[in-house]
Amino acid sequence: MNTEKNQQDEQYKKRTKSGLALLVIGSALLLTGFIITCVNFHSDQSFTIIMYGTSSVGIVLLFWGLYLIVG
């Protein structure tokens, strides 16, 4: 009984650690995309791939991390 509880605790800790890592990576991607978009806004360069690409990947990683944490 106690070993089953320990296994569940270890699995929960592993999922929480993975979830937090995904949250950090997703947040960094969102912030990077925002900064690049703000810097390139007045230039004649196309920034739609950076804006939508990093935002989409960042949001997916954020929600995946939250899914792992909440369970």
C-alpha positions in Angstrom: 0.0 0.0 0.0 2.8 2.4 1.0 4.8 1.6 -2.1 1.8 2.3 -4.4 1.5 5.7 -2.7 5.2 6.4 -3.2 5.0 5.5 -6.9 2.0 7.9 -7.3 3.9 10.6 -5.5 7.0 10.1 -7.7 4.9 10.1 -10.9 3.2 13.3 -9.8 6.5 15.0 -9.1 7.8 13.9 -12.5 4.7 15.3 -14.3 4.9 18.5 -12.3 8.6 19.0 -13.2 7.9 18.3 -16.9 4.9 20.6 -16.8 6.8 23.5 -15.2 9.6 23.1 -17.8 7.0 23.3 -20.6 5.5 26.4 -19.0 8.8 28.1 -18.9 9.7 27.2 -22.5 6.2 28.3 -23.7 6.4 31.6 -21.9 9.9 32.2 -23.3 8.6 31.6 -26.8 5.7 34.0 -26.3 7.9 36.7 -24.9 10.5 36.2 -27.7 7.8 36.4 -30.4 6.3 39.6 -28.7 9.7 41.3 -28.6 10.6 40.4 -32.2 7.2 41.6 -33.4 7.6 44.9 -31.5 11.1 45.5 -32.8 10.2 44.6 -36.5 6.8 46.4 -36.5 8.0 49.6 -38.3 10.4 47.8 -40.6 9.4 46.6 -44.1 10.1 42.9 -43.1 7.4 40.3 -42.9 7.1 39.2 -39.3 3.9 37.2 -39.5 5.7 33.8 -39.3 7.5 34.8 -36.2 4.4 36.4 -34.7 2.0 33.6 -35.3 4.5 30.7 -35.2 6.1 31.5 -31.9 2.7 32.5 -30.4 1.1 29.2 -31.5 3.9 27.0 -30.3 4.1 28.9 -27.1 0.4 28.6 -26.3 0.4 24.9 -27.1 3.3 24.4 -24.8 1.7 26.4 -22.1 -1.5 24.4 -22.2 0.4 21.1 -22.4 2.3 22.1 -19.3 -0.9 23.1 -17.5 -2.4 19.8 -18.5 0.5 17.9 -17.0 0.5 19.9 -13.8 -3.3 19.8 -13.2 -3.5 16.3 -14.4 
